[in-house]
Structure formats: structure tokens, C-alpha cells
């Protein structure tokens, strides 16, 4: 993955997290500082590498692969792992 592809992927993820919808090519282009056709080219490259999926032909049809998995904040995950480790020791 190129530096630009990574930046676009990060932007898409952040945009979806804030807006609950994917950005369109114009929004990607505006954020990245390049043309909408170049945004389309980068998104197509990300799709070809299976980092994203285009779910349709509409403007807001980009999904990040694996983004449907529930994300747990690191602190909550660490606390749960520590709790389980303590409980495992208590059972043994």
C-alpha cells in the first residue's frame, strides 16, 4: 500500500466513524488535495488490493474490509483481559 493509499484509507475510516456514511470521491479529493478522478483511481486501487469494497455504483458505496467488526477501546480490552487473567488464577 502506498503512502497516498494509506492516507485515503485512513480518511475514509475517520469519515465513516464521524458521519456513519462513506465519503464521496469529491470529498476524498478535497481532503487529499487532488482531483476527483485521482480519488477514484486511488479508491479503485484500494479495492483491487482488498482493503475496501465498493458496495454499489453510488457515490457513498465504500466499505473498509473488516470495519464491520466491533471495535473495542484499548483500555476496555486491557481491563477485560486483566479481569480474565485474575479469574483464571482464582479458578486454578
N, C-alpha and C positions, 0 to 999 in steps of 0.2 A: 504494500500500500504506500502510495506516495504521500508526501507531506501535505499536499493540497487535498488529496482524497481523505486523509485523516482529519484535516480541518473541517471539511464539508461534512463528514460523518459525525464529528463532534457537534457541529452546529445543528444538524438535523436532530440529533438526540436531545440537545438542550431545548430546541424549539418545540419538539413534541412534549417534553416534560413540562414546559411552561404553558403551552397552548392546547394540549390534547389533540393536536392535528398536525400533520406534517407540513413543512413549508412548501411553497411552490417554487418553480425554477427562478422566477424573478426575485423572490425573497432571498434565495440562496445566493444569487448573483449579486444582489445589492449588498448583502453582508460580506461576501468574499471580495467584492470589488472587481468582478469581471462580468462578461455578458451572459444573458440567459442561455444562449446556445452552448456556451462553455460549461455552464452549470449543468445543463442536460447531459453533456458529454461526460462530465465527472460522475454524475449520478449513474449513468449507464455503465461506466467502468466499475463503480462500486457494486452494481447489480451483477455484472459479469463475474466479479470475484466473490459473489455470495455474501457480501457484507450487508446488503439491503435487498428488499424485494419490492418491486413495483406491483401493487395490487390491482391496478387498473390503468385506464388511459387518461384518467382525470388529472387535474393539477395537484391534488393533495393525496397522492396514492403511494407514498413511500413509507415502508416499514423497515426498521432496523432488525436484522435477523437476531432472534433471541431476546428482543426487547419485551416480548410478552411475558417473560419470566418475571415473577415478583421480585422486586429489588428490596433488600433489607439493609437499613443503615448499618454501617460497620460497628458502631457502638452497641447496637441491639444484638447483632450477630455475635460479637465477642462476649457479651453478657450471657447470652443463651449457651454458648459453648462452655463458658466457665461454670454455669449452673449445672450443665450435664456432666461435666467432669467431676464436680463435687458430689453429685448424686451417684455417679458410678462408684466413687470411692466409698460412699456410705453403704452401698449395697454389698460390696465385696467383703 
